[in-house]
Amino acid sequence: MLGLIRRRLASSPTILGQSLGSIRPIATGEILLQPRGELCAVRNYSHLNLRGSPPCIGTRRDAVSYNKPEPIGQMWSRRFSSETGDLIHAIVPFMGESITDGTLATFLKKPGDRVEVDEPIAQIETDKVTIDVSSPESGVIEKFVANEGDTVEPGTKIAVILKSGEGVSHVGPSEKALEKVVPQPSSPVETITTDQTSKVETTPVTKKPKAPSPPPPKPSAQEPQLPPKERERRIPMTTLRKRIAKRLKDSQNTYAMLTTFNEVDMTNLMKLRSDFKDAFVEKHGVKLGLMSGFIKAAVSGLQNQPTINAVIDGDDIIYRDYIDISVAVGTPKGLVVPVIRNADKMNCAEIEKEINLLAKKATEGRLSIDEMAGGSFTISNGGVYGSLISTPIINPPQSAILGMHSIVTRPMVVGGEIVPRPMMYIALTYDHRLIDGREAVYFLRRIKDVVEDPRRLLLVV
């Protein structure tokens, strides 16, 4: 019976009244959303059953090939200034072997400003120097990623710079199309009806009467009257100021400091300066000051008393065979102490040139770590500010410091007569653990002798 049915079906030209030859391949069209919002049709290619071919309806296979569309609502946007635009970062540079961090003091530029290669855009204050953060490329500052007052380390990013110099954000076409298609959700405030609004507005609000506040208690006669807080200002200490405070306190806690004084008649040194100041400027290009004379006198005193140029290191004493004089310079940001290297091998003209160069760098905040490292002896001139007498604090890890003061005309006894003389007090603060009073007094006496009669330097007496 089954064999008869198979033969009839094979020989029959129709199946249920429909010709096999009229069976058309099924091609279903699908509408897909392409990434840029375009509509296109993709056809399905199915296996075709041709007339006379063996039936294989059960093995029909759809072969559909298309590009997978991006999800609806996905937007692409890339900030760039041009097709070749690029973002770069300005980072904090290496600040020195002994410096691990600093304070972002100030920005020299603003977002939107044009900068060139190696142009400073910010300043970092450390415990020793002020360091500039420069732009690595030419471009426009897009934004700052750090704030003034932040503590930063080498390698910290502080600014983003557009190399091409244009800060325009371009939006892809899909984002614009999506803004037109997707409706903006209505704000909850807009759903409030006019009636509800009017009801709210017309509803009277009854306020409870405030109870009268009790009068403030009268201060007693013994209670101190402190000024209000509104008349005070609190400003964080800079890194440089914190470092100065720590070093000075460590110096007081470490050294057995003692100060000895003397006075110097400045008549001969001032006359020498007055007689040769014009010729000195014409030959060397710098003015002849009093500091070079005191540095030469200090060099002579350190050569006569080498213990003052030494330093304690644990249980040992280190004697230095070189003389590097540190000169204290006051700046608006704090006290810095640049070093004059090998002062014992320099003449007065070389010393004056080096002092002017270091003082200019200190005022402009351009001193490097190397220009302040080391130093075997320090000279501090408080006389330029009008100080009459003081007790300077030793600059660690040195063992002594010389303090110069203002020149004041005072009556002095010279040759049995009272005459006016320009006099200066000088002070030597020294580490009494290493330096005895005898060496300290002899050192000040040598400075007094050389300053009062500079011919001693020429004759080495």
URTA-V178283 format. One record per residue. N is the residue number from 1. SS is DSSP state (~ for helix, > for strand, _ for the rest). PHI is phi in whole degrees, -180 to 180 (none if undefined). OMEGA is omega in whole degrees, -180 to 180 (* if undefined). Layout:
n & ss & phi & omega
N & SS & PHI & OMEGA
N & SS & PHI & OMEGA
//
This chain:
n & ss & phi & omega
1 & _ & none & 180
2 & ~ & -67 & 178
3 & ~ & -65 & 179
4 & ~ & -65 & 180
5 & ~ & -66 & -179
6 & ~ & -63 & -178
7 & ~ & -67 & 180
8 & ~ & -68 & 179
9 & ~ & -68 & -180
10 & ~ & -69 & -178
11 & ~ & -89 & -177
12 & _ & -79 & 180
13 & _ & -76 & -178
14 & > & -129 & 173
15 & > & -125 & -178
16 & _ & 56 & 176
17 & _ & 82 & -178
18 & > & -120 & -178
19 & > & -71 & 177
20 & ~ & -62 & -179
21 & ~ & -67 & 180
22 & ~ & -87 & 179
23 & _ & -73 & -177
24 & _ & -96 & 176
25 & _ & -63 & -177
26 & _ & -85 & 177
27 & _ & -123 & -177
28 & _ & -97 & 178
29 & > & -92 & 179
30 & > & -118 & 178
31 & > & -96 & -177
32 & > & -117 & 176
33 & > & -93 & -178
34 & _ & -82 & -175
35 & _ & -57 & -178
36 & _ & -101 & 175
37 & _ & 82 & -179
38 & _ & -88 & 179
39 & > & -104 & 178
40 & > & -149 & -179
41 & > & -103 & 176
42 & > & -119 & -177
43 & > & -89 & 174
44 & _ & -97 & 179
45 & > & -101 & -178
46 & _ & -107 & 177
47 & _ & -69 & -177
48 & _ & -92 & 174
49 & _ & -95 & 180
50 & _ & -87 & -179
51 & _ & -65 & 179
52 & _ & 87 & 178
53 & _ & -84 & -179
54 & _ & -63 & -179
55 & _ & -65 & 178
56 & _ & -143 & -178
57 & ~ & -62 & -178
58 & ~ & -70 & -178
59 & ~ & -105 & -179
60 & _ & -62 & -175
61 & _ & -131 & 176
62 & _ & -89 & 177
63 & > & -117 & -176
64 & _ & -113 & 180
65 & _ & -127 & 178
66 & _ & -158 & 177
67 & _ & -84 & -179
68 & _ & -68 & -178
69 & _ & -75 & 174
70 & _ & -74 & 179
71 & _ & -60 & 179
72 & _ & -65 & 180
73 & _ & 94 & 179
74 & _ & -77 & -178
75 & _ & -115 & 173
76 & _ & -122 & 179
77 & > & -152 & -179
78 & > & -131 & -179
79 & > & -80 & 177
80 & _ & -154 & -179
81 & _ & -94 & 175
82 & _ & -157 & -179
83 & _ & -65 & 179
84 & _ & -112 & -179
85 & _ & -64 & -176
86 & _ & -151 & 178
87 & > & -103 & 176
88 & > & -130 & -177
89 & > & -115 & 170
90 & > & -94 & -175
91 & > & -118 & 179
92 & _ & -73 & -178
93 & _ & -78 & 174
94 & _ & -65 & -171
95 & _ & -108 & 179
96 & _ & 130 & -176
97 & _ & -65 & -175
98 & _ & -97 & -178
99 & _ & -114 & -178
100 & _ & -102 & -180
101 & > & -156 & 179
102 & > & -157 & -180
103 & > & -111 & 177
104 & > & -70 & -172
105 & > & -75 & -175
106 & > & -158 & 173
107 & > & -96 & 179
108 & _ & -88 & 179
109 & _ & -127 & 177
110 & _ & -125 & 176
111 & _ & -56 & -177
112 & _ & 100 & 180
113 & _ & -77 & 176
114 & > & -83 & 179
115 & > & -130 & 176
116 & _ & -105 & -179
117 & _ & -64 & 178
118 & _ & 66 & 176
119 & _ & -83 & -179
120 & > & -64 & 177
121 & > & -118 & 179
122 & > & -159 & 178
123 & > & -125 & 179
124 & > & -111 & 177
125 & > & -96 & 176
126 & _ & -113 & -180
127 & _ & -75 & -179
128 & _ & -128 & -175
129 & _ & -136 & 173
130 & > & -105 & -174
131 & > & -115 & 178
132 & > & -89 & 171
133 & > & -102 & -174
134 & > & -102 & 178
135 & _ & -78 & -180
136 & _ & -74 & -179
137 & _ & -142 & 173
138 & _ & -79 & 180
139 & > & 165 & -179
140 & > & -122 & 179
141 & > & -71 & 179
142 & > & -83 & -180
143 & > & -164 & 173
144 & > & -103 & -180
145 & _ & -108 & 175
146 & _ & -138 & -177
147 & _ & -116 & 176
148 & _ & -63 & -177
149 & _ & 98 & 179
150 & _ & -72 & 173
151 & > & -87 & -175
152 & > & -121 & 179
153 & > & -119 & 176
154 & _ & -57 & -178
155 & _ & 97 & 179
156 & _ & -72 & 178
157 & > & -81 & -179
158 & > & -122 & -177
159 & > & -153 & 175
160 & > & -113 & -175
161 & > & -123 & 174
162 & > & -89 & -175
163 & _ & -62 & -175
164 & _ & -78 & 174
165 & _ & 88 & 177
166 & _ & -125 & -177
167 & _ & -109 & -177
168 & _ & -101 & 177
169 & > & -98 & -179
170 & > & -96 & -177
171 & > & -111 & -180
172 & _ & -68 & -178
173 & ~ & -65 & -180
174 & ~ & -65 & -180
175 & ~ & -69 & 179
176 & ~ & -66 & 179
177 & ~ & -65 & -178
178 & ~ & -68 & 179
179 & ~ & -64 & 179
180 & ~ & -78 & -174
181 & ~ & -84 & -174
182 & _ & -80 & 180
183 & _ & -75 & 178
184 & _ & -79 & 179
185 & _ & -65 & -179
186 & _ & -72 & -179
187 & _ & -74 & 179
188 & ~ & -60 & -179
189 & ~ & -68 & -178
190 & ~ & -71 & -178
191 & ~ & -78 & 179
192 & _ & -74 & -178
193 & _ & -76 & -179
194 & ~ & -67 & -180
195 & ~ & -64 & -180
196 & ~ & -65 & -179
197 & ~ & -66 & -179
198 & ~ & -65 & 178
199 & ~ & -66 & 180
200 & ~ & -66 & -177
201 & ~ & -71 & -176
202 & ~ & -87 & -179
203 & _ & -73 & -180
204 & _ & -74 & 179
205 & _ & -111 & -179
206 & _ & -96 & 180
207 & _ & -102 & 177
208 & _ & -77 & 179
209 & _ & -65 & -179
210 & _ & -74 & 177
211 & _ & -73 & -180
212 & _ & -63 & -179
213 & _ & -71 & -180
214 & _ & -68 & 179
215 & _ & -65 & 180
216 & _ & -63 & -179
217 & _ & -66 & 179
218 & _ & -75 & 180
219 & _ & -66 & 178
220 & _ & -73 & -177
221 & _ & -68 & -177
222 & _ & -90 & -177
223 & _ & -78 & -178
224 & _ & -70 & 179
225 & _ & -94 & -179
226 & _ & -88 & 178
227 & _ & -69 & 180
228 & _ & -67 & -179
229 & ~ & -66 & -179
230 & ~ & -65 & -180
231 & ~ & -96 & 179
232 & _ & -120 & 177
233 & _ & -129 & 178
234 & _ & -112 & -178
235 & _ & -124 & 179
236 & _ & -64 & 177
237 & _ & -70 & 175
238 & _ & -73 & 179
239 & ~ & -61 & 179
240 & ~ & -64 & -180
241 & ~ & -67 & 177
242 & ~ & -64 & 179
243 & ~ & -67 & 179
244 & ~ & -62 & 180
245 & ~ & -61 & -179
246 & ~ & -67 & -179
247 & ~ & -66 & -179
248 & ~ & -68 & 179
249 & ~ & -70 & 176
250 & ~ & -63 & 178
251 & ~ & -64 & 178
252 & ~ & -65 & -178
253 & ~ & -78 & -174
254 & ~ & -99 & -172
255 & _ & -87 & 169
256 & _ & -94 & -170
257 & > & -83 & 177
258 & > & -141 & -177
259 & > & -121 & 174
260 & > & -122 & -172
261 & > & -124 & 171
262 & > & -158 & 178
263 & > & -129 & -174
264 & > & -126 & 173
265 & > & -85 & -173
266 & _ & -91 & -173
267 & ~ & -60 & -174
268 & ~ & -69 & -180
269 & ~ & -67 & 179
270 & ~ & -69 & 177
271 & ~ & -68 & 177
272 & ~ & -61 & 179
273 & ~ & -66 & -179
274 & ~ & -67 & -177
275 & ~ & -73 & -172
276 & ~ & -117 & -176
277 & ~ & -65 & -179
278 & ~ & -69 & 179
279 & ~ & -65 & 180
280 & ~ & -67 & 179
281 & ~ & -65 & -179
282 & ~ & -65 & -177
283 & ~ & -86 & -172
284 & ~ & -109 & 178
285 & _ & 80 & 178
286 & _ & -134 & 179
287 & _ & -81 & 176
288 & _ & -88 & -179
289 & _ & -109 & 179
290 & ~ & -81 & -175
291 & ~ & -64 & -179
292 & ~ & -63 & 177
293 & ~ & -65 & 178
294 & ~ & -71 & 178
295 & ~ & -67 & 177
296 & ~ & -64 & 177
297 & ~ & -68 & 179
298 & ~ & -67 & 177
299 & ~ & -61 & 178
300 & ~ & -63 & 178
301 & ~ & -67 & 178
302 & ~ & -69 & 177
303 & ~ & -71 & 177
304 & ~ & -79 & -180
305 & _ & -125 & -175
306 & ~ & -65 & 179
307 & ~ & -64 & 180
308 & ~ & -70 & 177
309 & ~ & -89 & -179
310 & _ & -93 & -179
311 & > & -152 & 177
312 & > & -87 & 176
313 & > & -131 & -177
314 & _ & 69 & 177
315 & _ & -99 & -177
316 & > & -116 & 173
317 & > & -116 & 179
318 & > & -102 & 176
319 & _ & -95 & -177
320 & _ & -96 & 178
321 & _ & -94 & 176
322 & _ & -132 & -180
323 & _ & -128 & 175
324 & _ & -112 & -175
325 & > & -94 & 174
326 & > & -90 & -179
327 & > & -116 & -179
328 & > & -73 & -179
329 & > & -126 & 177
330 & > & -87 & 179
331 & > & -124 & 177
332 & _ & -59 & -179
333 & _ & -91 & -179
334 & > & 144 & -177
335 & > & -85 & 175
336 & > & -124 & -175
337 & > & -131 & 175
338 & > & -71 & -172
339 & > & -117 & 172
340 & > & -96 & -175
341 & _ & -76 & 174
342 & _ & 51 & -179
343 & ~ & -64 & 180
344 & ~ & -71 & -180
345 & ~ & -106 & -177
346 & _ & -112 & 174
347 & _ & -92 & -176
348 & ~ & -65 & -180
349 & ~ & -65 & 179
350 & ~ & -65 & 178
351 & ~ & -66 & 180
352 & ~ & -63 & 178
353 & ~ & -64 & 180
354 & ~ & -68 & 178
355 & ~ & -64 & 180
356 & ~ & -63 & -180
357 & ~ & -65 & -179
358 & ~ & -68 & 179
359 & ~ & -66 & 179
360 & ~ & -66 & 177
361 & ~ & -64 & 180
362 & ~ & -66 & 179
363 & ~ & -66 & -179
364 & ~ & -87 & 179
365 & _ & 72 & -176
366 & _ & -112 & 178
367 & _ & -71 & 178
368 & _ & -94 & 179
369 & _ & -65 & -178
370 & _ & -64 & -178
371 & _ & -77 & 178
372 & _ & -119 & -179
373 & _ & -80 & 178
374 & _ & 81 & -175
375 & _ & 98 & -179
376 & _ & -110 & -179
377 & > & -157 & -176
378 & > & -121 & 173
379 & > & -120 & 179
380 & > & -119 & -177
381 & > & -106 & 176
382 & ~ & -81 & -180
383 & ~ & -68 & 179
384 & ~ & -67 & 177
385 & ~ & -100 & 178
386 & _ & 98 & -179
387 & _ & -70 & -180
388 & _ & -87 & -179
389 & _ & -161 & -178
390 & _ & -160 & 176
391 & _ & -120 & -178
392 & _ & -66 & 180
393 & _ & -102 & -177
394 & _ & -63 & 177
395 & _ & -91 & -178
396 & _ & -61 & 1
397 & _ & -95 & 179
398 & _ & -78 & -176
399 & _ & -115 & -178
400 & > & -159 & 178
401 & > & -146 & 179
402 & > & -101 & 178
403 & > & -110 & 175
404 & > & -100 & -176
405 & > & -135 & -175
406 & > & -71 & 179
407 & > & -93 & -177
408 & > & -127 & 177
409 & > & -77 & -178
410 & > & -132 & 176
411 & > & -74 & -180
412 & > & -129 & 178
413 & > & -92 & 180
414 & > & -128 & -180
415 & _ & 63 & 178
416 & _ & 84 & -180
417 & > & -121 & 178
418 & > & -90 & -178
419 & > & -132 & 176
420 & > & -77 & -180
421 & > & -138 & 173
422 & > & -77 & -173
423 & > & -115 & 177
424 & > & -134 & 171
425 & > & -85 & 175
426 & > & -122 & -177
427 & > & -133 & 175
428 & > & -122 & 173
429 & > & -98 & -173
430 & > & -138 & 178
431 & > & -85 & -175
432 & _ & -71 & 175
433 & _ & -67 & -177
434 & _ & -109 & -173
435 & _ & -107 & 177
436 & _ & -86 & -180
437 & ~ & -62 & -179
438 & ~ & -62 & 180
439 & ~ & -64 & -179
440 & ~ & -65 & -180
441 & ~ & -69 & 178
442 & ~ & -61 & 179
443 & ~ & -65 & 179
444 & ~ & -65 & 178
445 & ~ & -65 & 179
446 & ~ & -66 & 178
447 & ~ & -63 & 180
448 & ~ & -61 & -178
449 & ~ & -64 & -177
450 & ~ & -70 & -179
451 & ~ & -69 & -179
452 & ~ & -73 & 177
453 & _ & -141 & -177
454 & _ & -62 & 179
455 & ~ & -65 & 179
456 & ~ & -62 & 178
457 & ~ & -67 & 179
458 & ~ & -69 & -177
459 & ~ & -93 & -178
460 & _ & 55 & 178
461 & _ & -128 & *
//
